[in-house]
Amino acid sequence: MHSQILAPVVALVAWSLVMLVWMMAIRLPALKRAGIDMSKARGGRPGILDGMVDERVQWPAHNYIHLMEQPTLFYAICLALALLGSGDGVNAWIAWAYVGLRILHSLVQATFNKVAVRFGLFVLSTFALVALTLHAGIALLH
């Protein structure tokens, strides 16, 4: 089975890995500068480094966490559409729009982090997710 909607799924996973590398490339040197010894560090809650390192260092980490949240719904609905045979055409385009908006959201959050811009991109990507979900529901009913 090949469905066009699987390509944006793979693209968003790949982008999430890019953000993981970006986060590590910035965070590891910042931890060293802050005198945090990774060999002695213990696990904690997300955001525990807020206030311990420069806030700009945390922005890619915060975004990586965001990429593990709502996009899980995106993956599920895209796979459902692919299995339902509705993953081509307009749904594939909507999925690509979702991915593009999430990448823009990442770039905003990891660079200048203007909340109003991020929120607008988040809302637009949520509309795309809602559209995909409605289309999956319609496909289930037919």
C-alpha positions in Angstrom: 0.0 0.0 0.0 1.3 3.4 -0.9 -0.5 6.5 0.1 0.6 10.1 -0.6 -0.2 11.1 3.0 2.7 9.0 4.3 5.3 11.4 2.8 4.3 14.3 5.1 4.3 11.8 8.1 7.9 10.8 7.3 8.8 14.5 6.7 7.5 15.5 10.2 9.3 12.7 11.9 12.5 13.7 10.1 12.0 17.4 11.1 11.5 16.2 14.7 14.9 14.5 14.6 16.4 17.7 13.2 15.0 19.6 16.2 16.4 16.9 18.5 19.9 17.4 17.0 19.5 21.2 17.2 18.5 21.0 20.8 21.4 18.8 21.8 23.9 20.9 19.8 22.8 24.0 21.8 22.0 22.5 25.1 25.1 20.3 25.8 27.6 23.2 25.6 25.2 25.4 27.7 25.1 22.7 30.4 28.8 22.7 30.5 29.0 26.5 30.7 26.5 26.4 33.5 28.6 23.9 35.4 26.1 21.1 35.2 27.9 17.8 35.3 25.9 15.3 33.2 27.6 12.4 34.9 26.0 13.5 38.2 22.7 14.9 36.9 19.5 13.1 37.8 16.3 13.1 35.9 13.6 15.6 36.6 10.6 17.2 35.0 10.5 18.9 31.6 11.6 22.5 31.9 13.8 21.9 35.0 16.6 23.7 33.2 14.5 26.9 32.8 16.3 29.5 34.8 19.5 27.5 35.0 20.6 28.1 31.4 19.9 31.0 29.0 16.3 30.9 27.9 17.3 30.9 24.2 19.0 27.5 24.9 15.7 26.1 26.1 13.6 27.2 23.1 14.6 24.3 20.8 14.0 21.9 23.7 10.6 23.4 24.4 9.8 23.0 20.7 11.0 19.4 20.6 8.5 18.7 23.4 5.8 20.4 21.4 6.6 18.1 18.4 6.0 15.1 20.7 2.5 16.4 21.6 -0.1 17.4 19.0 1.7 15.8 16.1 1.0 12.4 17.6 -2.6 13.1 16.7 -1.4 14.0 13.2 0.4 10.7 12.8 -2.6 8.7 13.9 -5.1 10.5 11.6 -2.7 10.3 8.6 -2.3 6.6 9.2 -6.0 6.2 9.5 -6.6 8.1 6.3 -4.0 5.9 4.5 -5.6 2.7 5.7 -9.1 4.0 4.7 -7.8 4.7 1.2 -8.3 8.5 1.7 -4.7 9.6 2.0 -4.3 11.0 -1.5 -5.3 14.3 -3.2 -6.6 17.0 -0.9 -5.8 15.1 2.3 -2.2 14.8 1.3 -2.1 18.5 0.6 -3.6 19.3 3.9 -1.1 17.1 5.6 1.7 18.9 3.8 0.3 22.2 5.0 0.3 20.8 8.6 3.9 19.8 8.3 4.9 23.2 6.8 3.1 25.1 9.5 4.8 22.9 12.2 8.2 23.5 10.7 7.5 27.3 10.6 6.3 27.0 14.3 9.6 25.3 15.2 11.7 27.9 13.4 9.9 30.7 15.1 10.1 29.1 18.6 13.7 28.1 18.3 14.9 31.5 17.0 13.0 34.6 18.0 10.1 32.9 19.9 7.4 35.6 19.4 4.4 34.0 21.0 1.8 35.8 18.8 3.5 34.4 15.7 3.8 30.9 17.2 0.2 30.9 18.3 -1.0 31.9 14.8 0.9 29.1 13.3 -0.3 26.7 15.9 -4.0 27.7 15.3 -3.6 27.3 11.5 -1.9 23.8 11.9 -4.8 22.8 14.3 -7.3 23.8 11.6 -5.5 21.5 9.2 -5.6 18.7 11.8 -9.3 19.2 12.3 -9.9 19.1 8.5 -8.0 15.8 8.3 -10.0 14.4 11.2 -13.3 15.4 9.7 -12.2 13.8 6.4 -11.3 10.6 8.2 -14.7 10.6 9.9 -16.5 11.1 6.6 -14.5 8.3 5.1 -15.5 6.0 7.9 -19.1 6.7 7.4 -19.0 5.9 3.7 
